[in-house]
Amino acid sequence: MQRTKVKDLLTGAEAGKDVLLKGWVRTKRGNKYVNFIAVNDGSTINTIQVVADANNFTEEALKDVTTGAAVSITGELVASQGKGQAFEVQAKTIEVLGKADPEAYPLQKKAHSLEFLREIAHLRFRTNTFGAVFRVRNTLAFAVHRFFNEKGFVYMHTPIITASDAEGAGEMFRVTTLDPINPPKTEDGQVNYSEDFFGKATNLTVSGQLEGELAAMAFSDIYTFGPTFRAENSNTTRHLAEFWMIEPEMAFYDLKMNADLAEEFIKYIIRYALENNREDIEFLGQRLTEEDKARPQNERQEMTLLEKLEFVVNNDFERVTYTEAIDILLNSSHYKKKKFQYEVSWGIDLQSEHERYLVEKHFKKPVIVTDYPKDIKAFYMRLNDDGKTVAAMDILAPGIGEIVGGSQREERLEILVERMKGVGIHEEDLWWYLDTRRFGGCPHAGFGLGFERMVQFVTGMGNIRDVIPFPRTPQNAEF
């Protein structure tokens, strides 16, 4: 007999037939006459109830059917007589495929803190919360590829090992095969990376953008979707050392076209998740609402998770320049009453509290902020005619702040070289990048979306460590 997944059993399509069910026991309850076993196989947030009649199953036969055990069950799928489920399985055979010692199994039928579940990340997928989170993550990843494929973009795999620092921040993980205790040295006492595996100093990438630009100069429209790394010693709810980035690059695009595409992209993948993971998102929304009740009244969310997501999908994003955004903040009652923790003035890098004020209090919709001061943005962003700002954009979303960063790229060779000099990047280090401006360069643009930030936004999870299967953070590389 072919196995049927729980998700499909619950539709009732197999009602009246014998079915084969395999999964893990969530709970077992009963008496000397009958036992009720809740089984889940990860295909849905819901469990299916298996009824084991005492006439067919002795207490001894069911002693290993405990929470966490893997089971194989055959029986008839019938309409349920109880509340809470439409269909159940009247068991005919129950085989325990893998026992779970009830004294040692850490996931019992009680609420576990997210902190505790991070310590057992290898098992947390089995909980309702993390089952829902990672099904949503899977759907969002598929939607990313679907969106770009429908638009004719080429999926480009950019290198994980690189000799360049796209962000210019220097917070990169070194990749080397040299002896860590006695590495070869140059005459002036520096590590001699010419003897390393690649013949030069190399790192794990912080971005695939620069290489993506090379591909866009041939294919017009490309995107990358892969792991990126940053050795930032930050233990916050917003930072990971290993995270995934989606980075499209488009030839012949200007800043407005870039912003329009990013808005369309965000709405598309959220809509796709709402259509395909409604039950998971509803469950996560209920969880968030319960969590919100414990907060002070002034810190509670104004919208439920579903309302927030539908709000983003159904509203045009507001567009405002950085200079206009600063003026709004300076004229706000929030600023005048000194409610901002960080100072507000032209030239600052907007903090999360500033971004969220613009989105949640002032405009009450997602916001695209453009034309930032050049001194707080990367060297590759196109210099505006005023000489002070660059054609950059950030998309700000309710509850999380910045979710997308992008820009029109600097296509003018002379200006790009000057910008590189200004931040200490040597021409010889990026000769290949400059070649795209020497040989058939054109106006082009792109953006980056931190995938975990998007998963956080759609699931409502407060800590970014809870939306990636195995978080990598300072002092933590378990599993």
C-alpha positions as CSV (number, residue, x, y, z in Angstrom):
1,M,0.0,0.0,0.0
2,Q,1.3,3.5,-0.9
3,R,1.7,6.0,1.9
4,T,-0.6,9.0,2.1
5,K,0.5,12.2,3.7
6,V,-1.4,13.7,6.6
7,K,-2.2,16.8,4.5
8,D,-3.9,14.7,1.9
9,L,-5.7,12.5,4.4
10,L,-7.3,15.5,6.0
11,T,-9.0,16.5,2.7
12,G,-11.1,13.3,3.0
13,A,-10.4,12.2,-0.6
14,E,-9.6,8.7,0.7
15,A,-12.5,8.4,3.0
16,G,-13.9,4.9,3.3
17,K,-10.6,3.3,2.1
18,D,-7.8,1.7,3.9
19,V,-4.7,4.0,4.0
20,L,-1.1,3.8,5.1
21,L,0.0,6.6,7.4
22,K,3.6,7.3,8.6
23,G,4.7,10.0,10.9
24,W,5.6,10.9,14.5
25,V,3.4,10.7,17.5
26,R,2.5,14.1,19.0
27,T,0.3,12.8,21.8
28,K,-1.5,9.7,23.0
29,R,-4.4,9.7,25.4
30,G,-7.1,7.1,26.2
31,N,-8.5,4.6,28.6
32,K,-8.8,0.8,28.8
33,Y,-11.3,0.8,25.9
34,V,-9.7,3.1,23.4
35,N,-6.6,5.2,22.6
36,F,-6.4,8.3,20.6
37,I,-3.0,9.0,18.9
38,A,-2.3,12.3,17.2
39,V,0.2,11.8,14.3
40,N,2.0,14.5,12.3
41,D,4.4,14.0,9.3
42,G,5.4,17.6,8.6
43,S,3.2,18.0,5.5
44,T,0.8,20.3,7.4
45,I,0.6,22.0,10.8
46,N,-2.4,19.7,11.6
47,T,-2.3,16.2,13.1
48,I,-4.6,13.4,12.2
49,Q,-6.2,11.4,15.0
50,V,-5.7,7.7,14.9
51,V,-8.2,5.6,16.9
52,A,-6.8,2.4,18.4
53,D,-9.6,0.2,19.8
54,A,-8.8,-2.0,22.8
55,N,-10.4,-5.0,20.9
56,N,-7.5,-4.7,18.4
57,F,-4.6,-3.4,20.5
58,T,-3.6,-4.4,23.9
59,E,-1.9,-2.0,26.3
60,E,1.4,-4.0,25.7
61,A,1.1,-3.5,22.0
62,L,0.9,0.3,22.4
63,K,3.5,0.7,25.2
64,D,6.1,2.1,22.7
65,V,3.6,4.5,21.0
66,T,4.8,7.5,22.9
67,T,5.4,11.2,22.1
68,G,8.1,11.5,19.5
69,A,8.0,7.9,18.3
70,A,8.0,7.2,14.6
71,V,5.1,5.0,13.5
72,S,3.6,3.2,10.5
73,I,-0.2,2.8,10.7
74,T,-2.8,1.2,8.4
75,G,-6.5,1.6,8.9
76,E,-9.7,3.0,7.4
77,L,-10.1,6.7,6.9
78,V,-13.5,7.7,8.3
79,A,-15.5,10.8,9.2
80,S,-14.6,11.7,12.8
81,Q,-17.1,11.5,15.5
82,G,-15.2,13.9,17.7
83,K,-14.7,17.7,17.6
84,G,-11.7,19.4,16.1
85,Q,-11.1,17.1,13.1
86,A,-13.2,16.1,10.1
87,F,-11.5,12.8,9.5
88,E,-9.6,10.1,11.5
89,V,-8.0,6.8,10.9
90,Q,-9.5,3.6,12.5
91,A,-6.3,1.7,13.1
92,K,-5.9,-1.9,12.0
93,T,-2.1,-2.2,12.4
94,I,0.4,0.0,14.3
95,E,4.2,-0.5,13.9
96,V,6.7,1.5,15.9
97,L,9.5,2.3,13.5
98,G,11.6,4.3,16.0
99,K,11.1,4.5,19.7
100,A,11.4,7.7,21.7
101,D,12.3,7.3,25.4
102,P,9.5,9.3,27.1
103,E,11.8,10.1,30.0
104,A,14.5,11.6,27.8
105,Y,12.6,13.0,24.9
106,P,12.8,16.8,25.4
107,L,9.6,17.8,23.5
108,Q,6.7,17.0,25.8
109,K,3.2,18.3,25.6
110,K,3.8,21.7,27.1
111,A,5.0,25.1,26.0
112,H,8.7,25.4,25.5
113,S,10.6,28.7,25.3
114,L,12.2,29.7,22.0
115,E,15.5,30.0,23.8
116,F,15.3,26.3,25.0
117,L,14.3,25.2,21.5
118,R,17.4,26.9,20.0
119,E,19.5,24.7,22.2
120,I,17.8,21.6,20.6
121,A,17.6,23.1,17.0
122,H,18.0,19.5,15.7
123,L,14.6,18.7,17.1
124,R,12.7,22.0,17.1
125,F,11.4,21.3,13.5
126,R,9.0,18.9,15.2
127,T,7.1,21.6,17.1
128,N,4.1,23.4,15.6
129,T,5.8,26.8,15.6
130,F,8.9,25.7,13.8
131,G,7.1,23.4,11.5
132,A,5.0,26.4,10.4
133,V,8.1,28.7,10.1
134,F,10.1,26.4,7.9
135,R,7.2,25.5,5.7
136,V,6.7,29.2,5.1
137,R,10.4,29.6,4.5
138,N,10.2,26.8,1.9
139,T,7.3,28.5,0.1
140,L,9.0,31.9,0.1
141,A,12.1,30.4,-1.4
142,F,10.1,28.7,-4.2
143,A,8.2,32.0,-4.8
144,V,11.5,33.9,-5.2
145,H,12.6,31.5,-8.1
146,R,9.1,31.5,-9.5
147,F,8.9,35.3,-9.7
148,F,12.2,35.8,-11.4
149,N,11.7,32.9,-13.7
150,E,8.4,34.3,-14.9
151,K,10.2,37.6,-15.7
152,G,12.9,35.9,-17.7
153,F,15.8,36.4,-15.3
154,V,18.8,34.2,-15.3
155,Y,19.7,32.5,-12.0
156,M,23.4,33.1,-11.4
157,H,25.5,31.2,-8.9
158,T,28.1,33.7,-7.6
159,P,31.1,32.5,-5.6
160,I,31.1,31.8,-1.9
161,I,34.9,32.2,-1.7
162,T,36.0,35.6,-2.9
163,A,39.0,37.9,-2.8
164,S,36.8,41.1,-2.8
165,D,34.8,42.9,-0.1
166,A,31.7,44.1,-1.8
167,E,30.5,46.0,1.3
168,G,33.9,47.5,2.1
169,A,33.2,46.8,5.8
170,G,36.1,44.4,6.3
171,E,34.0,42.1,8.5
172,M,34.8,38.9,6.6
173,F,35.7,35.3,7.4
174,R,39.1,34.3,6.2
175,V,39.4,31.2,4.0
176,T,42.9,29.6,4.2
177,T,44.8,26.3,4.2
178,L,47.9,27.9,5.8
179,D,49.2,26.5,9.1
180,P,47.4,28.6,11.8
181,I,50.3,28.3,14.2
182,N,53.3,28.8,11.9
183,P,52.1,30.4,8.6
184,P,54.7,31.5,6.0
185,K,55.8,35.1,6.4
186,T,57.0,37.8,4.0
187,E,60.2,39.7,4.6
188,D,58.3,42.4,6.5
189,G,56.7,39.8,8.8
190,Q,53.2,39.7,7.2
191,V,51.4,36.4,6.4
192,N,52.5,35.3,3.0
193,Y,49.2,34.5,1.3
194,S,51.0,33.9,-2.0
195,E,51.7,30.4,-0.6
196,D,48.0,29.9,0.3
197,F,45.7,27.6,-1.7
198,F,44.4,30.4,-4.0
199,G,47.7,32.3,-4.0
200,K,46.1,35.3,-2.3
201,A,44.0,36.3,0.7
202,T,40.4,35.0,0.3
203,N,37.3,35.2,2.4
204,L,33.7,34.0,2.5
205,T,31.5,36.4,0.5
206,V,29.3,39.1,2.1
207,S,27.5,39.6,-1.2
208,G,27.2,38.3,-4.7
209,Q,26.4,41.7,-6.1
210,L,29.7,42.6,-7.8
211,E,29.8,39.3,-9.7
212,G,26.1,39.6,-10.4
213,E,26.8,42.9,-12.2
214,L,29.2,41.2,-14.5
215,A,26.5,38.7,-15.5
216,A,23.9,41.5,-16.0
217,M,26.2,43.0,-18.6
218,A,25.6,40.0,-20.7
219,F,22.2,38.6,-19.8
220,S,20.5,41.9,-19.0
221,D,18.5,40.5,-16.0
222,I,19.9,38.1,-13.5
223,Y,19.5,37.2,-9.8
224,T,21.5,35.5,-7.2
225,F,20.1,33.6,-4.2
226,G,22.7,32.1,-1.9
227,P,24.5,32.1,1.4
228,T,26.5,35.1,2.5
229,F,28.6,35.6,5.6
230,R,29.6,38.5,7.9
231,A,32.0,38.3,10.8
232,E,30.2,40.9,12.8
233,N,30.4,40.4,16.5
234,S,26.8,41.2,17.1
235,N,24.5,39.3,19.4
236,T,21.2,40.9,18.4
237,T,17.8,39.6,17.3
238,R,18.5,41.0,13.8
239,H,22.0,39.7,13.0
240,L,23.4,36.3,11.8
241,A,27.0,35.4,10.8
242,E,25.6,33.2,8.0
243,F,22.5,34.3,6.1
244,W,20.9,34.1,2.6
245,M,20.6,37.0,0.2
246,I,18.6,37.5,-2.9
247,E,20.3,40.0,-5.3
248,P,18.9,40.8,-8.7
249,E,20.9,43.0,-11.1
250,M,19.3,44.6,-14.1
251,A,20.9,46.3,-17.1
252,F,19.3,49.4,-18.5
253,Y,17.4,50.0,-15.2
254,D,17.3,53.3,-13.3
255,L,16.5,53.9,-9.6
256,K,12.7,54.2,-10.2
257,M,12.6,51.0,-12.2
258,N,14.6,49.3,-9.5
259,A,12.2,50.4,-6.8
260,D,9.2,49.3,-8.8
261,L,10.6,45.8,-9.4
262,A,11.4,45.5,-5.7
263,E,7.9,46.5,-4.6
264,E,6.4,44.0,-7.1
265,F,8.7,41.3,-5.9
266,I,7.9,41.7,-2.2
267,K,4.2,41.7,-2.9
268,Y,4.4,38.7,-5.1
269,I,6.3,36.4,-2.6
270,I,4.1,37.5,0.3
271,R,0.9,36.9,-1.7
272,Y,2.2,33.5,-2.7
273,A,2.8,32.5,0.9
274,L,-0.6,33.7,1.9
275,E,-2.2,31.6,-0.8
276,N,-0.1,28.5,-0.1
277,N,0.5,28.6,3.7
278,R,-2.6,30.2,5.1
279,E,-3.0,27.7,7.9
280,D,0.7,28.1,9.0
281,I,0.5,31.9,8.9
282,E,-2.8,31.9,10.8
283,F,-1.3,29.7,13.5
284,L,1.8,32.0,13.7
285,G,-0.5,35.0,13.9
286,Q,-2.4,33.5,16.8
287,R,0.9,32.8,18.6
288,L,2.0,36.4,18.0
289,T,-1.3,37.8,19.3
290,E,-1.0,35.7,22.5
291,E,2.6,36.9,22.9
292,D,1.5,40.5,22.3
293,K,-0.9,40.4,25.3
294,A,2.0,40.1,27.7
295,R,3.4,43.5,26.4
296,P,2.6,46.9,27.8
297,Q,-0.4,48.5,26.0
298,N,1.8,51.1,24.2
299,E,4.1,48.4,22.8
300,R,1.4,46.2,21.3
301,Q,1.1,45.7,17.6
302,E,-1.5,47.7,15.8
303,M,-2.2,45.0,13.3
304,T,-2.4,41.2,13.5
305,L,0.1,39.2,11.4
306,L,-2.4,38.5,8.6
307,E,-3.6,42.1,8.6
308,K,0.0,43.3,8.3
309,L,0.8,41.0,5.4
310,E,-2.4,41.8,3.5
311,F,-1.8,45.5,4.2
312,V,1.6,45.3,2.4
313,V,0.2,43.4,-0.5
314,N,-2.8,45.7,-1.0
315,N,-1.1,49.1,-0.6
316,D,1.2,51.1,-2.9
317,F,4.5,51.8,-1.2
318,E,5.1,55.4,-0.3
319,R,8.2,57.0,-1.9
320,V,10.1,59.7,-0.1
321,T,13.7,61.1,-0.3
322,Y,16.1,60.7,2.6
323,T,16.1,64.5,3.0
324,E,12.3,64.6,3.2
325,A,12.4,61.7,5.7
326,I,14.8,63.6,7.9
327,D,12.6,66.6,7.8
328,I,9.6,64.5,8.8
329,L,11.5,63.0,11.7
330,L,12.8,66.4,12.9
331,N,9.2,67.9,12.8
332,S,7.6,64.9,14.5
333,S,6.2,65.0,18.1
334,H,8.3,61.9,18.7
335,Y,11.5,63.9,18.1
336,K,10.3,67.0,20.0
337,K,9.4,64.8,23.0
338,K,12.8,63.2,22.9
339,K,11.3,59.7,22.3
340,F,14.0,58.7,19.8
341,Q,17.0,56.9,21.4
342,Y,19.3,58.0,18.5
343,E,19.9,61.5,17.3
344,V,18.3,62.8,14.1
345,S,20.2,65.0,11.7
346,W,21.0,65.1,7.9
347,G,23.8,62.7,7.2
348,I,23.0,60.0,9.8
349,D,22.4,56.4,8.9
350,L,18.7,55.9,9.8
351,Q,18.2,53.6,12.8
352,S,15.5,51.0,13.1
353,E,13.4,53.3,15.4
354,H,13.5,56.0,12.8
355,E,12.6,53.6,9.9
356,R,9.7,52.1,11.9
357,Y,8.4,55.6,12.9
358,L,8.2,56.6,9.2
359,V,6.4,53.3,8.3
360,E,4.2,52.7,11.3
361,K,3.4,56.2,12.7
362,H,3.8,58.7,9.9
363,F,2.9,57.1,6.5
364,K,1.2,54.0,8.0
365,K,2.4,51.9,4.9
366,P,5.6,50.5,3.6
367,V,8.1,53.2,2.5
368,I,10.8,53.5,-0.1
369,V,13.5,56.0,1.0
370,T,15.7,57.2,-1.8
371,D,18.8,59.4,-2.4
372,Y,20.9,58.9,0.7
373,P,24.0,60.9,1.6
374,K,27.0,59.4,-0.3
375,D,29.1,59.2,2.8
376,I,26.9,56.5,4.4
377,K,26.5,54.4,1.3
378,A,28.7,52.0,-0.7
379,F,31.2,53.2,-3.3
380,Y,29.3,51.5,-6.3
381,M,26.1,53.6,-5.9
382,R,25.6,56.2,-8.6
383,L,26.5,59.8,-7.6
384,N,23.6,62.2,-8.0
385,D,24.0,65.5,-9.7
386,D,24.0,67.4,-6.4
387,G,27.4,65.7,-5.6
388,K,26.1,65.0,-2.0
389,T,23.7,62.1,-2.5
390,V,23.6,58.8,-4.3
391,A,20.8,57.0,-6.2
392,A,20.2,54.5,-3.4
393,M,17.0,53.1,-2.0
394,D,15.9,51.3,1.1
395,I,12.5,49.7,1.5
396,L,11.1,49.9,5.0
397,A,8.4,47.5,6.3
398,P,6.1,47.7,9.4
399,G,7.5,45.8,12.4
400,I,11.0,45.3,11.1
401,G,12.3,48.4,9.4
402,E,14.7,48.0,6.4
403,I,14.0,44.9,4.4
404,V,15.5,45.8,1.0
405,G,18.6,47.9,0.1
406,G,19.5,48.8,-3.4
407,S,20.7,51.4,-5.8
408,Q,21.4,52.4,-9.4
409,R,25.0,51.5,-9.9
410,E,27.7,53.9,-10.9
411,E,28.4,53.2,-14.6
412,R,30.8,56.2,-15.2
413,L,34.3,54.8,-15.0
414,E,36.0,58.0,-13.8
415,I,33.6,58.7,-11.0
416,L,33.6,55.0,-9.9
417,V,37.4,55.1,-9.7
418,E,37.3,58.3,-7.6
419,R,34.7,56.7,-5.2
420,M,36.9,53.6,-4.8
421,K,39.9,55.7,-4.0
422,G,37.9,57.6,-1.4
423,V,37.2,54.4,0.5
424,G,40.7,52.9,0.1
425,I,39.9,50.3,-2.6
426,H,42.8,49.9,-5.1
427,E,42.0,49.7,-8.8
428,E,44.1,46.6,-9.3
429,D,41.9,44.8,-6.7
430,L,38.8,45.3,-8.7
431,W,40.2,45.5,-12.3
432,W,37.6,43.0,-13.5
433,Y,34.7,45.1,-12.0
434,L,36.0,48.2,-13.7
435,D,36.2,46.3,-17.1
436,T,32.4,46.3,-17.1
437,R,32.6,50.1,-17.3
438,R,35.4,50.1,-19.9
439,F,33.8,47.6,-22.3
440,G,30.1,48.3,-23.1
441,G,29.0,49.6,-19.8
442,C,25.4,50.9,-19.4
443,P,23.1,52.3,-16.7
444,H,22.1,49.4,-14.4
445,A,20.6,48.8,-11.0
446,G,19.9,46.2,-8.4
447,F,18.9,45.4,-4.9
448,G,19.5,43.0,-2.1
449,L,16.8,41.3,0.1
450,G,18.0,39.5,3.2
451,F,16.0,36.3,3.0
452,E,15.8,35.7,6.8
453,R,14.5,39.3,7.3
454,M,11.7,38.5,4.8
455,V,10.9,35.1,6.6
456,Q,10.8,37.0,9.9
457,F,8.4,39.5,8.4
458,V,6.0,36.9,7.0
459,T,6.1,34.6,10.1
460,G,6.1,37.3,12.7
461,M,9.1,35.8,14.5
462,G,10.9,38.3,16.7
463,N,14.4,36.7,16.6
464,I,16.2,36.1,13.3
465,R,17.7,33.0,14.8
466,D,14.3,31.4,14.7
467,V,13.8,31.6,10.9
468,I,17.0,29.8,9.8
469,P,17.4,26.1,10.5
470,F,20.8,26.2,12.2
471,P,21.8,29.8,13.3
472,R,25.4,30.8,13.1
473,T,26.1,33.6,15.6
474,P,29.1,34.7,17.8
475,Q,30.2,31.7,20.0
476,N,27.6,29.4,18.4
477,A,28.2,27.0,15.5
478,E,26.4,24.0,17.0
479,F,24.8,21.3,14.9
